[in-house]
């Protein structure tokens, strides 16, 4: 944001990594990085669209990401070029940062970033959180041991998760169930990281660039490209909002390692059959191929799990919601606005907390919904 004389100019990066909202007050535009910053008299609160700038009251597109040279069809060459671009992305994000942290879930994306960061810096700390016995925690330990990182593990209980849940929803500014689930682990791991580092690498964008979602497995060609473009367009008020808010709640700064412009442009130019590959329709195949030899094989080729499932959180939270909310209350309260119906008691459980923090109906337009997506 800047003032050009008396004119306000607002702009947001192409993927919406930086948070930005606008509202109206007595016919004038106001802006903030969080909806809680707006006063009671602000109306029409909306997320500012990524890749746009506001000049003299008019929205204009900003510079698009540069298109890469034509992609060589050889998978080995594609994998080598992808690895080179990812290495450069990590080098840029580690520049002038004496000690770096990685939010290491144990899944592919964060494991890739951990391996690349450890190759650049000897001072890499990794941080994981989840319920005791969760499968992701064991994979995270294996990855950290493999690359020689200083690993920190935050074990939590269902009681602790419920205790921090109101704070999570306050900082997240959302009641979307998949987003809230993954935010709880992020909130806890961000708190653990804050005592050691100020900058953390995170794996947001890997699924949206390399087709990591299960609902994409039956898509190819133009259908796959359109679905990935849609998923990337939703990052700003779903996964990127989650990582930004949970990090900011503890005074740390997230740096999504996959969202370097050179990586994004290259990934979007790749043919779909190197993203979802072979008769088994292996997701993120080219990313797995690129990182082979840098990580244990069981990590490279591990089937994808939802983040909140791998951390052991999902089932416990659903149990609490089903216990707390009866059938009659759910039927009575699930319709929250025109055309907007909550799908589960867990959704309603989070929505009730959200409304306590944000009682104004007019903020609902600012809440991103993951719908059928699943993140890691």
Buried (B, 14 or more C-beta within 10 A) or exposed (E): EEEEEEEBEBBBBBBBBBBBBBBBEEEEEBBBBBBEEBEEEBEEBBBBBBBBBBEEEEEEEEEEBEEBEEBEEEBEEBBBBBBEBBEBBBBEBBEEBEBBBBBBBBBBBBBBBBBBBBBBBEBBBBBBBBBEEBBBBBBBBBBBEBBEBBBBBBBBEBEBBEEBBEBBBBBBBBBBBBBBBBBBBBBBBBBBBBEBBBBBBBBBBBBBBBBBBBEBBEBBEEEBBEBBEEBBBBBBBBBBBBBBBBBBBBEBEBBBBBBBBBBBBBBBEBBBBBBBBEEEBBBBBBBBBBBEEBBBEEBBEBEBBBBBBBBBBBEBBBEBBBEEBEEEEBEEBBEBEEEEEBEBBBBBBBBBBBBEBBEEEBBBEBBBBBEEBBBB
